[in-house]
Amino acid sequence: MGRATCFGAPCPAHTAAAIGFDDIDVLVDAASRRREVELSGRTGTNVVVNYTRSKTEAEETADAVRKAGADVRLVQADVANDEDCQRLARAASDAWGRIDILVNNAGTTKFVTNHADLESLSADDFTRIYKVNVVGPFQMIRACIAALRAHKDGSVVNVSSIAGVAGIGSSVAYAASKGALNTMTYSLARALAPEVRVNAVCPGYVDTPWFVKQFGSEAAERIADAEGKRSPLQRAADGAEIAKTVLFFAGPESRNITGETLLSDTGLHLSLPGARRG
């Protein structure tokens, strides 16, 4: 039986998928992160694609994985719900007998870009964002931990954000949730070693179709151009580039790494004093 991976993904419509590299099976939560799933499919990874509302997108992702030659399952679930997390883990284990990698890639936010506008964020906003961005990854790890430990070489990859390092981004609640996810990465890297590694990828702005859906194509293009000019590398990252970084942490090339929060932000942190890490 091959290895298995379980991925959780940050996206407004929290979804999931399971992927494997050759002899690996993966569970990815967030079908909107199609590039991660498709890249894994190309490596022969078996995938469980999870979605909450975006069924059409999830089916398109599943089709792409099948065309790449990998096995795939489609599951509707919400990572904020612990029973759904347990069901996602069972879907991967029942299909392939193991889970080797968990990528927590589900997330949500509320746009209050003026962080001084305290009245625009409520306690309910914080609770909703934390349930998906922090509690959801914890519940997914808990649901998969027995399978991840079973073969002594499990890997968890949390998809975080520069917002959690620098206190910037779509809202104070979002930045705080990603900061909490980074701290949980450190805590669980220590607690789950040596059987399971836990790392996080912290992208800056990533040019994805999500911005087109939210703001329209013209506004999304302006955002991408402006965000690209803010960084030393003078470009916006592409989703496929972030996917490759996630897959590095998921695969055997990173076996000596745990407790890392890697900034993949085209150098944006270099112009943000608050993003310096000791």
N, C-alpha and C positions, 0 to 999 in steps of 0.2 A: 504494500500500500504506500502511496506517495505521501509527501509532506502536505500540510494544509495551512492556510493562512486565513485570518479573519480580519477584515478591514472595517473601520467605522469612519464616516466622512463628514466634514463640516459643510453643510449646504442648507439653504433655507428650507427646502423640502427634505427633511431627514429621511434618508434611504440607505440601503446597504447592499453589499455584494461579497461573495466569497471567492477567493482566487488562489491558484497554486502555480509555482514555477516548476515545470517538468514533474518532479516527484513531490510537489507541494500543493496543498489546497489552501485557499484564502477565502475569508469572509470580509467583504467590503460593504460598509454601510454608507451609502449615498450614491445612487445611480447617476446623479448629475456629474459625478467625477468620472466620466466615461473613459478618459484617457488612461487613468490608473488601471481600470478594469480591462480595457482593451490591450494595453501593454502586457498585463499579466497573462491574458489569454494567449498572446503571441508566444509566450514562453512555455505554454503547455499547462498553465495553471487552471485548476478547476475553480469555478466561481459561483458563489451564491449572491445574486443581485437582490438587494432590498430596496423598497421604495415605500413612501407613505401615500403620495398623491400622484406622482409623475409616472403613471403606469406606461404610457406610450414611450417615454424616454427610457424607462427601465427595460422595456421589451426590445428597443433598438440596441441598447447596450448588450443585452443577452444575445441577440442575433450576431452582433459583432464578435463576441467571445466564441460562439459556435463556429463562425466562419474561420476563426483563428485556430480551430481544432481542439478547443478545450470543452470540458463538460460544464454545464451551468444549471443553476436552479433559480427560480424567481420567487421572492417572498415579500409580501406586504407586511411592514412592521414599522414601529416608531421606537427609537432608542430611548426616548424618555419614559417608556413603559417597560418595567423590569420583566414582565411576562413575555413581551415581544422579544426582548434580548435573549431570554432563555430559548425561545422558539427558533430564533436565528441560529444560535449555536447548535441546537439539535439538528437543524436542517443540514448544516455542514457535516456534522459527525455522522448522521444517519446516511448521508450520501456517500461519504468517502472514508469514514472510520477514524478521522483525526482532524485536528486543526493545528497548523504550524505557525501561522502568522495572523495577527489581528491588527487591522488598520482602522483606527477610529477617525473617520472622516466626515461624520455628520455634524452639522452645526446650524445655528440660526442667529439672527441679530434683530435689532431695531435701529433704524437710522436716526440718530440725534448727533449729527457731526459737530455741533456746537456743544462741547463738553461742559460749558458753563450754564447751559440751559437745564438746570436740575429739575424743573417742573415737568419736563417732557418724558421723564422716566419714572415709572411707578414700581412699587414692590412687586406687582404682578409681572411686569416686564423682566425684572431681574430673575424672578423665579422661573419664568418660561425659558429664558436664555440659559440659565444655569442648568436646568433640567436636561436640555439637549447637549450643551457644550461641555458640561462637567460631569453631571450625574450619569448621562448616557454613556460616555466612555468608561466610567467606573463599572456600570452595570454590564457592559459588554465584556470587559476584562473578567469580571467575576463569573459571567456565564461561560466563558471560554477557558478559564484558568486550569481546570483539571486536564483538558485536552492539550493545552499548551505545555503543561508540565510533563505530560506523559512521555515525550520523547527526548526530554532534557535539552532541547535547543529551540524553545519557543521565542517568538519575537512579537512585540507590540509596538506599533507606530501610531502615535497620536499626531494628527494634523492640527497644528495650532496656528499661531499668527504672530507677526511682529508686534501686533497690538498688545499681546500679553507681555512683551518685553519692554516696550516703550510707552505704553499707556496712550496709544493713539488709536485711530480707527473709527468705525461707524458709530460707536457710542461708548460711554463709560462702562455700561453693563457688559458689552461685548469684550472690551479690553480686560475688564476684571475677570471674566469667565476664562479667557485664554491664559491670563496669568495664573489662575487656579489650576488649569489643565497642565501648565508647565510645572507647577509645584507638585502636582500629583504624579507627573512623569518622574521627577526626582525621587519621590517617596517610594513609588512602586518599583523603580529600578533597583533600589536598595533592598526592598522587601522580597521581591520575587526572584532575585539572583540566588543561585547560579543557573537555575533551570530556564528562566525566561528573561530576555532582555527587553527593556522599555526605553524608547527614544521618542523624540518629537521633532517634526519639521515645522519651521515657523516662516511661512512665506510672507512677502510684502504684498503689494498689489499684483494680482494675477488676472490677465486678460482672458475672461471666460464668457460664454454665451449668457451667463446669469445676469450680467450687467445690461445686456441688450434687452432681456425680458423685463428687468426692473425699470429701466430708464429710457428704452428706445435706442435704436442704432446710432443716431447722431450724438446723443448725450453720452452713450457708452464710448464712442470713439473719442470724444473730447476728454472724458475721464482718463482713458488709457494714455492719451497723448500727454496730459498734464502729469499723471503719475509717473510716466516714464521719464519725463524731464526732471523730476525731483531727485532721482537717484544718480549716483556717480556713473553708473554704466549707461545711463541715458536710454533706457529701454524698459518696457513692461515685460514681465515674465509670462511665458506661455504655460498653459496647464500641463502640457506634455513634459515640460522641463521639471515641474514640481513632482509629477508622477514618477519620473526616473529617480528623483531623490528619495521619494517614499519607498520605491522598490529596492534601492540600495540598502536602506535600513531593514527592509523586510527580508532580504536575502542573505546568503552565507558570507558575502564580502564584508559585512559589518559585524562579524562574530566577536570582535574584540571591543565593541562599542556598546555601552549602556549608560543611561542617565544623561544623554546628550539632548540639548535643544538647539537644533541647527537652523540658523537664519539663512533663508534662501530668498533674498529680497533685492537683488541687483545692487547691493551695497547701500540701500536706503539708511540702514542703521548708522552709517558713518557720518551722516549729517544730522543725526538725532542724538544729542548728548544723553538723553534718558535711556537710550537703548544700549549703552555700554554695559558690558558684563564683566565682573571681577575676575 
